[in-house]
Amino acid sequence: MAKHGKKYREALAKVDRTKKYTFEEAVKLALDTAYANFDETVEVAVKLGVDPRHADQMVRGSVVLPHGTGKTPRVLVFAKGDKAKEALEAGADYVGDEDLIEKIQKENWLEFDKVIATPDMMPAVSKLGKILGPRGLMPSSKTGTVTFDVAKAVKDIKAGKVDFKVDRGAVVHVPVGKVSFGEKKILENMAAFFEALLKAKPPAAKGQYIKSIAISTTMGPGIKVDPNEVKNLIQRYSGD
């Protein structure tokens, strides 16, 4: 078992591991116990009452966080002609077609964080499935990254759009900002995420959908949150 350092143990000592906190309490505690010498990311992990082995219980989606993630992602767009020009004008970092596909294949070049493709490019982009897929970079119509409206897709990602997908353990992990954001912005980002997560609930999911929630910073301990607090979070901090 890995041994944690003194600062982590001190942070953990401040967390009541038997308690399920409100979102406000958990975020305040997470920020108070952040100790790294860099601006840590605040993350949410949600255990869902679904079975990801069944296609009709797969949960995935995307949301534009109102305050972004604290990181400006590098966006690559596979497009040609006018669509390539639109992508560049919208702020894409890299735009190309077969040339970029070949560069990725031959050089294993991965200097980007998000990938968008126009539908006509997908037959060629599919060749990159084994490279992009395991890294969560493959464009998908379900997350709005396969589209002819490349300008909107680029702007949304630059503005703080994050994709989420349930993993094999039925858990969804999402970054919701940086410690430097402060409590209110992180709570507003969380509200936007949970709204999107509730909308992504598959009809085949039965019983309790959100089973458990934990909030943590990059280096800090997990802090349990009461799942019954989700509706209160959305009511208090949603921009709608």
Secondary structure, 3 states (H helix, E strand, C coil): CCCCCHHHHHHHHCCCCCCCECHHHHHHHHHHCCCCCCCCEEEEEEEECCCCCCHHHCCEEEEECCCCCCCCCCEEEECCHHHHHHHHHHCCCEEECHHHHHHHHHHCCCCCCEEEECHHHHHHHHHHHHHHHHHCCCCCHHHCCECCCHHHHHHHHHHCEEEEECCCCCEEEEEEEEHHHCHHHHHHHHHHHHHHHHHCCCCCCCCCCEEEEEEEECCCCCEEECHHHHHHHHHHHCCC
